[in-house]
Amino acid sequence: MASQPPPSPKRNRSFLQQFALAMELPIIMVGGVLIGGGLGYLVDRSLHSSPALTLVGGLLGFAAGIWDIVKRLLRDEKKQGNGNGGG
């Protein structure tokens, strides 16, 4: 029974890069919502207004998080050579 060769260093690096990206994504999302909502809360508090700006800030933070994730994923895909190579 033949054993398989150990994974190449390039493959290990690729796995670690993907793992690091997967760990960053939730932090980006939560951070965007917290920062946007926090800024909205501070503006609401200073203007003595309803929590409308807190909600708007949270939504803008969510949208910024999505935008950053899409940019990172597209950049990572381009860096890897457009996916599997197609042949």
C-alpha positions as CSV (number, residue, x, y, z in Angstrom):
1,M,0.0,0.0,0.0
2,A,1.6,3.3,-1.2
3,S,1.4,6.3,1.1
4,Q,0.6,9.7,-0.1
5,P,3.3,12.3,-0.2
6,P,3.1,15.1,2.4
7,P,1.3,18.3,1.4
8,S,3.5,20.9,-0.3
9,P,4.5,24.1,1.5
10,K,2.5,26.1,-1.1
11,R,-0.7,24.1,-0.3
12,N,-0.1,24.6,3.5
13,R,0.3,28.4,3.0
14,S,-2.8,28.5,0.9
15,F,-4.8,26.8,3.6
16,L,-3.4,29.1,6.3
17,Q,-4.3,32.2,4.2
18,Q,-7.8,30.9,3.7
19,F,-8.1,30.1,7.4
20,A,-6.9,33.6,8.3
21,L,-9.4,35.1,5.9
22,A,-12.2,33.0,7.4
23,M,-11.3,34.2,10.9
24,E,-11.3,37.9,9.8
25,L,-14.7,37.9,8.2
26,P,-16.9,37.8,11.4
27,I,-14.7,40.4,13.1
28,I,-15.1,42.7,10.1
29,M,-18.9,42.3,10.2
30,V,-19.3,42.8,13.9
31,G,-16.8,45.6,14.0
32,G,-18.6,47.5,11.2
33,V,-21.9,47.3,12.9
34,L,-20.5,48.2,16.3
35,I,-18.6,51.2,15.0
36,G,-21.4,52.5,12.8
37,G,-24.0,51.9,15.5
38,G,-21.8,53.5,18.1
39,L,-21.2,56.6,16.0
40,G,-24.9,56.8,15.4
41,Y,-25.6,56.5,19.1
42,L,-23.2,59.3,19.9
43,V,-24.8,61.6,17.4
44,D,-28.3,60.6,18.6
45,R,-27.2,61.4,22.2
46,S,-25.7,64.7,21.3
47,L,-28.8,65.8,19.3
48,H,-31.2,64.4,21.9
49,S,-33.0,62.5,19.1
50,S,-34.6,59.1,18.8
51,P,-32.5,56.1,18.1
52,A,-33.0,56.6,14.3
53,L,-29.4,57.5,13.7
54,T,-28.2,54.6,15.7
55,L,-30.1,52.3,13.4
56,V,-28.9,54.1,10.3
57,G,-25.3,54.0,11.6
58,G,-25.6,50.3,12.3
59,L,-27.0,49.6,8.8
60,L,-24.2,51.7,7.2
61,G,-21.7,49.7,9.3
62,F,-23.2,46.5,8.1
63,A,-23.0,47.7,4.5
64,A,-19.4,48.7,4.9
65,G,-18.6,45.3,6.4
66,I,-20.2,43.6,3.4
67,W,-18.4,45.9,1.0
68,D,-15.0,45.2,2.7
69,I,-15.6,41.4,2.6
70,V,-16.5,41.4,-1.1
71,K,-13.3,43.4,-1.8
72,R,-11.2,41.0,0.2
73,L,-12.7,38.0,-1.5
74,L,-12.3,39.4,-5.0
75,R,-8.7,40.4,-4.2
76,D,-8.0,36.9,-2.9
77,E,-9.6,35.2,-5.9
78,K,-7.5,37.4,-8.3
79,K,-4.4,36.6,-6.3
80,Q,-5.0,32.9,-6.7
81,G,-5.3,33.1,-10.4
82,N,-9.1,33.3,-11.0
83,G,-10.1,30.1,-9.1
84,N,-9.1,26.6,-10.3
85,G,-7.6,27.7,-13.6
86,G,-10.2,26.1,-15.9
87,G,-8.2,23.2,-17.2
